[in-house]
Amino acid sequence: MSSERNNTRDCLSSRKAELARTETALEQRTSALMAAQVCIRDLEQAQAAGEATSRALETEIARQQDEIGARDRALVRARADFSHELEKLRASADLAEERPRAAEKRALREIERERTASLRLQKELEAAARRAEQAESRHREEIQALQAQFGDVRHHAGVVEGNLDALRNSNAAYARELDALRLQLATAATNRSAAQKRPRSSGEARKPRRVASKVATRKRSAS
């Protein structure tokens, strides 16, 4: 009977040690799960920042396009005004053929100044259009780079989510194993208490030993 108690005590000690190791592993898994959740939040914040930057770039592109349209309209108006003024100057020149040569030279100088101003304005508008095209191309490249980064972030988030699912499944398995161990410990304690409370007659004293031996054998085979 003493050996059976020793065996039961040893079995319980080993079960307690195994339970402690299981709880330690569960705590480590829980810490890893919390770290993964923090990583996921960081990735979601990075994704939100990338989307905000993309929207800002799209707004800037739209503004640049509006400015280009306004410059094109200004160029059309300037050309129309120049043509109108040129026609007026030509009409004045036709009417002033009989005027002094000095007045004709002044009119020609005015025409040249208008033409020079128009050419300068046209060059400035062309340069502005080229700058706008370059800015649009640069913004498009930045948007593509951001989209590529967003794809990488999304892929990494998927990998982290898969690892998180694996951790959850592993934690669930550890929890089930821990419940089974607790149930076995409770059953062993109940059986031992019941065995101690039974009256020990000469005929029945041998039966609990055989029953306890069978229970111990079953526990060893289950472990």
KOLKETOR-644199 format. One line per 3 residues: number of its first residue (from 1); for each residue x, y, z of C-alpha. Coordinates in steps of 0.2 Angstrom, whole numbers. Example, Ala and Ser with C-alpha at 12.3 -4.5 7.8 and 13.67 -1.06 7.14 Angstrom:
% residues 2
1	62,-22,39 | 68,-5,36
This chain:
% residues 223
1	0,0,0 | 14,12,4 | 22,8,-13
4	6,12,-21 | 5,28,-12 | 22,32,-17
7	18,28,-35 | 3,39,-35 | 13,53,-27
10	26,51,-40 | 13,51,-54 | 5,67,-47
13	22,75,-45 | 26,71,-63 | 9,77,-69
16	11,94,-59 | 28,96,-67 | 21,93,-84
19	6,105,-80 | 18,118,-75 | 28,116,-91
22	12,117,-101 | 7,133,-93 | 24,141,-96
25	23,136,-114 | 5,143,-115 | 11,160,-107
28	25,160,-120 | 13,157,-134 | 2,171,-127
31	16,183,-127 | 21,179,-145 | 2,182,-150
34	2,199,-142 | 18,204,-151 | 10,198,-167
37	-5,209,-164 | 6,224,-161 | 15,220,-177
40	-2,219,-186 | -7,236,-179 | 9,244,-185
43	7,237,-202 | -11,244,-203 | -5,261,-198
46	8,260,-212 | -5,255,-224 | -16,270,-219
49	-1,282,-221 | 2,275,-238 | -16,277,-243
52	-16,295,-237 | 0,299,-247 | -8,292,-262
55	-23,302,-260 | -12,318,-258 | -2,314,-274
58	-18,312,-283 | -25,329,-277 | -8,337,-282
61	-9,329,-300 | -27,335,-302 | -21,353,-296
64	-7,352,-309 | -19,347,-323 | -30,362,-318
67	-15,374,-319 | -10,367,-336 | -28,369,-342
70	-28,387,-336 | -12,391,-344 | -18,383,-361
73	-33,394,-360 | -22,409,-356 | -11,405,-371
76	-27,404,-382 | -33,421,-376 | -15,429,-378
79	-14,423,-396 | -32,429,-400 | -27,446,-392
82	-11,446,-402 | -20,442,-418 | -33,456,-415
85	-20,469,-410 | -10,464,-426 | -25,466,-437
88	-28,483,-429 | -10,488,-432 | -10,482,-450
91	-26,492,-453 | -18,507,-445 | -2,504,-455
94	-13,504,-471 | -22,520,-466 | -6,528,-461
97	4,525,-477 | 3,544,-481 | 9,548,-463
100	27,553,-460 | 40,539,-460 | 44,541,-441
103	26,536,-437 | 28,521,-448 | 44,516,-439
106	36,518,-422 | 21,507,-428 | 34,494,-434
109	43,495,-417 | 27,492,-408 | 23,477,-419
112	40,470,-415 | 38,473,-397 | 21,464,-397
115	28,450,-407 | 43,448,-395 | 32,449,-380
118	21,435,-388 | 36,424,-392 | 42,426,-374
121	25,422,-367 | 23,407,-378 | 41,401,-373
124	36,403,-355 | 20,393,-357 | 29,379,-366
127	42,379,-352 | 28,378,-339 | 19,364,-349
130	36,354,-349 | 38,357,-330 | 20,351,-327
133	23,336,-338 | 39,332,-328 | 30,334,-312
136	16,323,-318 | 28,309,-323 | 37,311,-306
139	21,310,-297 | 16,295,-307 | 32,286,-303
142	30,290,-284 | 12,283,-285 | 18,267,-293
145	32,265,-280 | 19,268,-266 | 8,255,-274
148	22,243,-274 | 26,247,-256 | 7,244,-252
151	8,227,-260 | 23,222,-250 | 14,228,-234
154	-2,218,-238 | 9,203,-242 | 18,204,-225
157	1,207,-216 | -5,191,-224 | 10,182,-218
160	8,189,-201 | -10,184,-201 | -6,166,-206
163	7,165,-192 | -6,172,-180 | -19,159,-185
166	-6,146,-182 | -2,153,-165 | -21,153,-161
169	-23,135,-166 | -7,130,-156 | -14,139,-141
172	-31,130,-143 | -22,113,-143 | -12,118,-128
175	-28,123,-119 | -36,106,-123 | -21,97,-117
178	-21,107,-101 | -40,103,-98 | -37,85,-101
181	-22,85,-89 | -33,94,-76 | -47,81,-78
184	-35,67,-76 | -28,75,-60 | -46,77,-53
187	-50,59,-58 | -35,53,-49 | -38,63,-33
190	-56,57,-33 | -51,39,-35 | -38,40,-21
193	-51,49,-9 | -64,35,-13 | -51,22,-10
196	-46,29,7 | -64,31,13 | -69,12,9
199	-70,0,24 | -56,-12,23 | -62,-30,27
202	-51,-45,24 | -59,-49,8 | -61,-32,1
205	-44,-25,6 | -36,-35,-8 | -48,-29,-21
208	-44,-10,-19 | -26,-15,-21 | -30,-24,-38
211	-41,-9,-43 | -28,4,-38 | -15,-6,-47
214	-27,-6,-63 | -30,12,-61 | -11,16,-60
217	-8,4,-75 | -21,14,-85 | -14,31,-80
220	4,25,-85 | -3,19,-102 | -13,35,-104
223	3,46,-101
